[in-house]
Amino acid sequence: MTTSPLRRLLLLRHAKAARPQGTPDHERPLSARGRRDAQAAGRLLVMTDWLPDLVLCSTARRTRETWELAATELAGLPPVRNEPRLYHPAVPELLAVVHVVPAYVSTLLVVGHNPSLRDTILTVAGDGIGEKIPQVQEKFPTAAIAVLTWHGTWGQLGPRTALLTGLAVARGDRRRA
């Protein structure tokens, strides 16, 4: 008997964005706090060993900046694909992007937006360890990372097929400039 491979889907909500007047939503940059938190997200990925084999990132400026700053904390960089379909998708559209991830990828990181990420977590998590699901129901803040785990293929990820095994919020040192 063979066991299906273990998969991990990491969902990282972009860090805090600025709201410069006259800037389209897609082009909003990170705020100073967001830049600190994005780097903290990279440190958190390393500390928890939530290291991706592939990164799929929304094309929005704030998500790309979040990943670029987080990646500075990693020893090795996984391949990154900027994916236009990850800019505020509904759950089925986000899952469609995940379903075609190559089989060699064990851990996938998606850098995106709310409510898309929160809704995806609550859709695919059949259960969670501890109080993680109620925490996500209450709030999935900026620079939060959720880890969904299951045995199977990327194409098998669907409603209530995964376990929410990890949840953390990255916060940078507020004393840093």
C-alpha positions as CSV (number, residue, x, y, z in Angstrom):
1,M,0.0,0.0,0.0
2,T,1.3,3.4,-0.9
3,T,0.5,6.6,1.0
4,S,-0.3,9.8,-0.9
5,P,2.3,12.4,-0.4
6,L,2.0,15.0,2.3
7,R,1.3,18.5,1.0
8,R,1.5,21.8,2.7
9,L,-0.2,24.9,1.5
10,L,1.1,28.1,3.2
11,L,-1.1,31.1,2.8
12,L,0.6,34.5,3.6
13,R,-1.6,37.6,3.7
14,H,0.4,40.6,2.5
15,A,1.8,42.9,5.1
16,K,0.3,46.3,6.0
17,A,-0.1,48.5,3.0
18,A,0.0,52.3,2.7
19,R,-2.9,54.2,1.2
20,P,-1.3,57.0,-0.9
21,Q,-3.9,59.3,-2.2
22,G,-4.6,58.7,-5.9
23,T,-2.8,55.4,-6.0
24,P,-4.8,52.5,-7.5
25,D,-5.4,49.6,-5.2
26,H,-3.2,47.3,-7.2
27,E,-0.3,49.6,-6.9
28,R,-0.4,50.3,-3.1
29,P,3.0,49.9,-1.5
30,L,3.8,48.5,1.9
31,S,3.8,50.9,4.9
32,A,6.8,51.2,7.2
33,R,5.1,48.7,9.5
34,G,4.4,46.5,6.6
35,R,8.1,46.4,5.5
36,R,9.1,45.4,9.1
37,D,6.3,42.7,9.3
38,A,7.2,41.3,5.9
39,Q,10.8,40.7,7.0
40,A,9.4,39.2,10.2
41,A,7.3,36.8,8.0
42,G,10.5,35.6,6.4
43,R,12.1,35.0,9.8
44,L,8.9,33.1,10.9
45,L,9.0,30.9,7.8
46,V,12.6,29.9,8.7
47,M,12.0,29.5,12.5
48,T,9.0,27.2,11.9
49,D,10.6,25.3,8.9
50,W,7.6,26.4,6.7
51,L,9.9,26.7,3.7
52,P,8.2,26.6,0.3
53,D,9.3,24.7,-2.8
54,L,7.4,27.2,-4.9
55,V,5.9,30.7,-4.3
56,L,2.8,31.9,-6.2
57,C,2.3,35.6,-5.6
58,S,-0.5,38.1,-6.5
59,T,0.7,40.7,-9.0
60,A,-0.3,43.5,-6.6
61,R,2.6,45.7,-5.5
62,R,2.0,45.1,-1.8
63,T,2.1,41.3,-2.2
64,R,5.2,41.3,-4.3
65,E,6.9,43.6,-1.8
66,T,5.9,41.3,1.0
67,W,7.5,38.3,-0.6
68,E,10.6,40.2,-1.7
69,L,11.2,41.4,1.9
70,A,10.3,38.0,3.4
71,A,12.7,36.2,1.0
72,T,15.6,38.3,2.2
73,E,15.5,36.2,5.4
74,L,15.7,32.8,3.6
75,A,19.0,31.1,2.9
76,G,17.8,29.7,-0.5
77,L,15.1,31.1,-2.7
78,P,12.4,29.0,-4.2
79,P,11.1,29.8,-7.7
80,V,8.5,32.6,-7.7
81,R,5.6,33.1,-10.1
82,N,3.6,36.3,-10.1
83,E,0.1,35.2,-10.8
84,P,-2.6,37.7,-11.9
85,R,-5.4,35.3,-10.9
86,L,-4.4,35.7,-7.2
87,Y,-5.5,39.4,-7.1
88,H,-8.7,39.1,-4.9
89,P,-10.0,35.8,-6.4
90,A,-13.0,33.9,-5.1
91,V,-12.2,30.5,-3.5
92,P,-12.8,28.4,-6.6
93,E,-10.4,30.6,-8.7
94,L,-7.7,30.5,-6.0
95,L,-8.1,26.7,-5.8
96,A,-7.9,26.5,-9.6
97,V,-4.5,28.1,-9.5
98,V,-3.4,25.6,-6.8
99,H,-4.8,22.6,-8.6
100,V,-2.2,22.9,-11.4
101,V,0.9,23.1,-9.2
102,P,3.5,20.6,-10.3
103,A,3.5,17.2,-8.5
104,Y,7.2,17.7,-7.3
105,V,6.1,20.6,-5.1
106,S,5.5,19.5,-1.5
107,T,5.1,22.9,0.1
108,L,3.5,25.8,-1.8
109,L,3.4,29.4,-0.5
110,V,0.6,31.7,-1.8
111,V,1.0,35.4,-1.1
112,G,-2.3,37.1,-1.4
113,H,-5.2,39.1,0.0
114,N,-8.2,38.9,2.2
115,P,-11.0,38.0,2.1
116,S,-9.7,35.4,-0.5
117,L,-7.2,33.8,1.9
118,R,-9.4,33.7,4.9
119,D,-12.3,32.2,2.9
120,T,-10.0,29.6,1.4
121,I,-8.8,28.5,4.8
122,L,-12.3,28.2,6.2
123,T,-13.4,26.3,3.1
124,V,-10.6,23.7,2.8
125,A,-9.9,23.2,6.5
126,G,-12.0,20.3,7.7
127,D,-10.6,20.8,11.1
128,G,-7.8,22.6,12.9
129,I,-5.4,22.0,15.7
130,G,-6.4,23.8,18.9
131,E,-8.3,27.1,18.4
132,K,-6.9,27.9,15.0
133,I,-10.2,27.8,13.1
134,P,-12.0,30.1,15.5
135,Q,-9.0,32.4,15.3
136,V,-9.2,32.6,11.5
137,Q,-13.0,33.1,11.7
138,E,-12.4,36.1,14.0
139,K,-9.5,37.6,12.0
140,F,-6.8,36.8,9.5
141,P,-4.6,39.9,9.9
142,T,-1.9,41.3,7.7
143,A,1.3,39.3,7.7
144,A,-0.6,36.2,9.0
145,I,0.5,32.8,7.8
146,A,-1.7,29.7,7.8
147,V,-0.6,26.2,7.1
148,L,-3.0,23.7,5.6
149,T,-1.8,20.0,5.4
150,W,-3.3,17.0,3.7
151,H,-2.2,13.7,2.0
152,G,-2.9,13.7,-1.7
153,T,-2.4,15.8,-4.8
154,W,-2.7,19.5,-5.4
155,G,-5.8,18.7,-7.5
156,Q,-7.5,17.0,-4.6
157,L,-7.5,20.1,-2.4
158,G,-11.1,21.1,-1.9
159,P,-13.7,21.8,0.7
160,R,-12.9,20.2,4.1
161,T,-9.9,18.1,2.7
162,A,-7.1,19.7,4.8
163,L,-6.2,20.2,8.4
164,L,-5.2,23.7,9.6
165,T,-1.9,22.8,11.3
166,G,-0.3,26.1,11.7
167,L,-1.2,29.7,12.2
168,A,1.0,32.7,13.1
169,V,1.2,36.4,12.7
170,A,4.5,38.0,11.9
171,R,5.3,41.3,13.6
172,G,8.5,43.2,13.2
173,D,10.3,45.1,15.8
174,R,8.5,48.5,16.1
175,R,11.7,50.1,17.5
176,R,13.4,49.6,14.1
177,A,13.3,52.5,11.6
